[in-house]
Amino acid sequence: MRRFIDFSLSLLVLLFLMPFGALIALLIWLTMGRPILFIQERSGINGKVFDIYKFRTMIESSSHADQERITKLGNTLRKYSIDEWPQLINILKGEMSFIGPRPLLPEYLSLYNEEQRMRLSVKPGITGWAQVKGRNAISWEQKFEFDCWYVRNRSVWLDIKILFMTCLYIIKPKGINQNDAVTMERFSGEKVHEELNEKNES
């Protein structure tokens, strides 16, 4: 039933947003050039790797910091979560759901502890409990706690609540960035902290 709802709703929303998406694609092409989409590998259910789609928000430059690479258009797209629209394609393909833990980089898989791996037992989502509880303004530890709580308490009513709270976040955006950074700091996992503790003890 969840898959049927995801597929049907994503198809309807995608068709509705298509004219607006075409306009955004044109604006990205005029201000940043090609490519229009940002495509990156992410880990999905059971750790299966897939390509996630987003509207591009930064210029391509290896000599500039993220704060300098993001454009005014990119800031607007991120502020109102418009850059996430292409992930409706990921939902159609069965790689994502509307609600679930956000898909993270595959390189983080080996860093999860047993509790954190619980988030891999469900499909990742465009939005989720951690997103409406602080988005990128909270720590990695808090993100994982919220994700695991969602997996343990997942229900139709909780998904409806998350969708409603997400709409409020879009109307009044907050928690988009962590401190002054435009991207979230990289997850280092508990292994890094354990190695540091071992070195200090020795």
C-alpha positions in Angstrom: 0.0 0.0 0.0 2.8 2.4 0.9 4.5 1.7 -2.5 1.2 2.3 -4.3 0.6 5.6 -2.5 4.2 6.7 -3.2 4.1 5.9 -6.9 0.6 7.4 -7.5 1.2 10.6 -5.5 4.7 11.2 -6.9 3.4 10.7 -10.5 0.6 13.3 -9.9 2.9 15.8 -8.2 5.6 15.4 -10.9 3.1 16.0 -13.6 1.8 19.1 -11.8 5.3 20.5 -11.1 6.6 19.8 -14.6 6.0 23.3 -16.1 7.6 24.9 -13.0 10.4 22.4 -13.1 11.1 23.3 -16.7 11.3 27.0 -15.8 13.7 26.2 -12.9 15.9 24.1 -15.3 16.0 27.1 -17.7 17.0 29.5 -14.9 19.8 27.0 -13.8 21.0 26.7 -17.3 21.1 30.5 -17.7 22.9 31.2 -14.4 25.1 28.2 -14.0 25.1 26.4 -17.3 25.0 22.6 -17.5 24.4 20.1 -15.9 21.0 21.0 -14.6 20.8 18.2 -12.1 23.2 17.3 -9.3 23.5 13.5 -9.3 25.2 11.7 -6.4 25.4 8.2 -5.1 23.5 7.6 -1.9 22.7 4.5 0.2 19.1 3.3 0.3 17.2 0.5 2.0 19.5 -2.3 3.2 22.4 -0.1 2.1 21.7 -0.5 -1.6 23.4 2.3 -3.5 21.4 4.5 -6.0 21.8 7.8 -7.7 19.9 10.7 -6.1 18.7 13.6 -8.2 18.6 17.3 -7.1 18.4 20.6 -8.9 21.9 22.0 -9.0 22.6 24.9 -6.6 26.3 25.5 -6.9 28.8 26.4 -9.6 31.4 23.8 -10.4 34.7 25.0 -9.0 37.3 23.1 -7.0 39.1 26.3 -6.0 36.2 27.9 -4.1 34.6 27.1 -0.8 30.9 25.9 -0.7 29.8 29.3 0.6 31.3 30.9 -2.6 30.0 28.3 -5.0 26.3 28.5 -4.1 24.4 31.0 -6.2 21.5 33.3 -5.3 19.2 31.0 -7.2 20.7 28.0 -5.5 20.1 29.6 -2.1 16.4 30.2 -3.0 16.0 26.6 -4.2 17.5 25.3 -1.0 15.5 27.6 1.2 12.2 26.3 0.0 13.4 22.7 -0.7 12.8 23.2 -4.4 16.1 21.6 -5.2 14.6 18.3 -3.8 11.9 18.1 -6.5 13.8 15.8 -8.8 13.7 13.1 -6.1 10.1 12.5 -7.2 11.9 10.5 -10.0 13.6 8.4 -7.3 10.3 7.7 -5.7 8.8 6.6 -9.1 11.8 4.3 -9.5 11.1 2.7 -6.1 14.4 3.9 -4.6 12.9 6.4 -2.2 9.7 7.2 -0.4 8.1 10.5 0.5 8.7 9.9 4.2 11.8 8.3 5.7 15.4 8.9 6.9 17.4 11.0 4.4 19.7 9.0 2.2 23.3 9.4 3.1 26.6 8.8 1.3 27.6 5.2 0.9 31.0 5.9 2.5 29.2 6.3 5.8 27.8 2.8 5.9 30.9 1.3 7.6 30.8 4.0 10.3 27.3 3.2 11.6 26.9 1.4 14.9 24.3 -1.3 15.4 21.6 1.1 16.4 22.3 3.6 13.6 22.0 0.8 11.0 18.3 0.6 11.9 17.7 3.5 9.6 18.6 1.2 6.6 15.6 -1.1 7.3 13.2 1.4 5.5 13.4 3.3 2.3 14.9 6.8 2.6 12.6 9.8 2.1 12.5 13.3 0.7 11.5 14.4 4.2 11.6 12.7 7.6 11.4 13.0 11.4 14.9 14.3 11.6 14.1 16.9 8.9 11.2 18.4 10.8 13.0 18.2 14.1 15.9 20.4 13.1 17.1 19.5 9.6 20.8 20.5 9.3 20.9 22.6 12.4 21.1 19.5 14.6 24.1 17.2 15.2 24.7 13.9 13.5 23.9 12.0 16.8 20.5 13.7 17.0 19.8 13.0 13.4 20.4 9.3 13.9 18.3 9.3 17.1 15.4 10.8 15.3 15.8 8.5 12.3 15.8 5.4 14.5 12.8 6.6 16.6 10.9 7.0 13.3 11.7 3.5 12.2 10.5 2.1 15.6 7.3 4.2 15.6 6.5 4.4 11.9 2.8 4.7 11.1 0.4 6.3 8.6 -0.5 9.0 11.2 3.1 9.8 11.9 3.8 10.2 8.1 0.8 12.5 7.8 2.2 14.6 10.8 5.6 14.8 9.2 4.1 15.9 5.9 2.2 18.6 7.7 5.2 19.8 9.6 7.3 19.8 6.4 4.7 22.1 4.7 5.1 24.5 7.7 8.9 24.4 7.3 8.6 25.2 3.6 6.4 28.2 4.4 8.7 29.4 7.2 12.1 27.8 6.4 14.6 27.2 9.3 17.4 24.8 10.0 18.6 24.8 6.4 22.3 25.1 7.2 24.5 24.0 10.0 25.9 27.1 11.7 27.4 29.3 8.8 28.1 26.4 6.5 26.0 25.8 3.4 26.6 22.0 3.6 26.4 19.6 6.6 29.7 18.6 8.1 30.8 15.1 7.2 29.8 12.2 9.4 32.9 10.6 11.1 31.1 7.9 13.1 32.0 6.5 16.5 35.0 4.6 15.1 36.9 7.9 14.7 36.2 8.9 18.3 37.2 5.4 19.5 40.5 5.5 17.6 41.3 9.0 19.1 40.5 7.7 22.6 42.9 4.7 22.1 45.7 7.0 20.9 45.2 9.3 23.9 45.2 6.3 26.3 48.4 5.0 24.8 
